[in-house]
């Protein structure tokens, strides 16, 4: 689910510090998608990642900064980060189209 950006950033920093694997599975909305910034992240093909604009422009930019360049370009090109409506991308697509590792 979505959540608090500072808390999510703390989890990301801790996992990147320790190298511990982080799995994205099930439904991952909003700030949860920022976990894609974890170096040792993997995505279950059955996961559903849901993207949308932040409440403020700075929030949107912070979220975008946590995605690799292929995913970031796709989200911008398709206007996924311009509204508060959710846009879902399957875990399978996140792996196959954007280069993230499968669990």
Backbone torsions as a table, in degrees:
resi	resn	phi	psi	omega
1	UNK	NA	170.4	177.4
2	UNK	-68.1	178.8	-179.2
3	UNK	178.6	-160.3	-174.6
4	UNK	-86.3	119.0	-177.2
5	UNK	-57.8	-46.2	179.5
6	UNK	-59.8	-38.8	178.7
7	UNK	-66.0	-42.7	179.3
8	UNK	-63.8	-42.7	179.0
9	UNK	-62.1	-34.8	176.3
10	UNK	-64.3	-42.9	177.8
11	UNK	-63.4	-43.0	179.0
12	UNK	-60.6	-48.7	-179.3
13	UNK	-59.9	-42.9	-179.0
14	UNK	-65.2	-44.7	179.2
15	UNK	-66.4	-38.3	177.5
16	UNK	-67.9	-32.0	177.9
17	UNK	-68.8	-44.1	-175.0
18	UNK	-89.2	-20.9	-176.1
19	UNK	79.6	4.8	-180.0
20	UNK	-62.6	139.3	179.6
21	UNK	-70.0	144.7	178.0
22	UNK	-128.3	126.7	-179.3
23	UNK	-102.6	132.1	169.9
24	UNK	-103.0	120.0	-179.5
25	UNK	-144.4	162.2	-179.0
26	UNK	71.1	-144.8	-179.7
27	UNK	-95.1	125.4	-178.3
28	UNK	-124.8	107.3	-176.3
29	UNK	-110.9	147.6	165.5
30	UNK	58.8	-123.4	-176.1
31	UNK	-63.0	-21.2	175.4
32	UNK	-56.3	-34.5	-178.8
33	UNK	-64.8	-19.3	178.0
34	UNK	-65.6	-17.7	176.9
35	UNK	-64.0	-12.2	174.3
36	UNK	-61.5	-16.0	178.8
37	UNK	-79.0	-7.8	178.6
38	UNK	-72.6	128.3	-176.9
39	UNK	-57.7	-37.2	-177.2
40	UNK	-106.3	43.6	179.2
41	UNK	-87.9	147.7	169.1
42	UNK	-135.1	155.1	-175.5
43	UNK	-123.3	125.4	174.5
44	UNK	-66.8	132.2	178.8
45	UNK	-56.3	-28.1	-179.1
46	UNK	-83.4	-4.3	-179.8
47	UNK	-66.6	157.0	174.6
48	UNK	-125.5	113.9	179.6
49	UNK	-101.5	129.2	-171.7
50	UNK	-118.4	118.5	-174.6
51	UNK	-109.0	147.8	175.3
52	UNK	-162.8	169.2	176.9
53	UNK	-69.4	150.6	174.3
54	UNK	-72.7	171.1	179.0
55	UNK	-66.2	-30.6	177.4
56	UNK	-129.2	156.5	-178.4
57	UNK	-55.4	-36.7	179.2
58	UNK	-63.6	-35.1	177.3
59	UNK	-65.2	-41.2	177.4
60	UNK	-61.9	-45.0	-180.0
61	UNK	-64.1	-37.3	177.7
62	UNK	-64.8	-42.0	177.9
63	UNK	-62.9	-48.7	-178.5
64	UNK	-57.4	-34.5	-179.1
65	UNK	-65.4	-15.5	-178.2
66	UNK	-92.9	0.7	-178.8
67	UNK	-108.4	153.7	176.6
68	UNK	-69.6	167.7	-172.3
69	UNK	-63.4	-35.8	179.4
70	UNK	-64.4	-46.8	-179.8
71	UNK	-67.4	-44.4	-179.9
72	UNK	-57.6	-47.0	179.2
73	UNK	-60.8	-42.1	179.4
74	UNK	-62.5	-46.4	-178.6
75	UNK	-62.6	-41.4	179.5
76	UNK	-69.3	-48.3	-178.2
77	UNK	-57.4	-38.1	-176.6
78	UNK	-94.9	9.8	174.3
79	UNK	62.4	24.2	-179.5
80	UNK	-65.8	-25.1	-174.2
81	UNK	-103.4	23.8	-179.6
82	UNK	-108.0	-6.8	179.2
83	UNK	-139.0	165.8	178.6
84	UNK	-84.2	0.5	176.2
85	UNK	-73.0	141.6	178.5
86	UNK	-76.5	140.0	174.1
87	UNK	-124.2	118.6	-172.6
88	UNK	-95.7	136.3	172.0
89	UNK	-125.5	131.0	-178.7
90	UNK	-70.3	153.6	174.7
91	UNK	-57.8	-38.5	178.8
92	UNK	-59.3	-43.1	177.9
93	UNK	-68.8	-37.6	178.1
94	UNK	-58.9	-38.8	179.7
95	UNK	-74.9	-53.8	-173.5
96	UNK	-71.4	-41.9	-173.3
97	UNK	-91.6	-24.8	-171.7
98	UNK	-120.7	1.9	170.3
99	UNK	82.3	13.6	175.5
100	UNK	-81.2	156.7	-176.4
101	UNK	-81.3	141.3	177.1
102	UNK	-84.3	146.4	175.5
103	UNK	-85.0	NA	NA
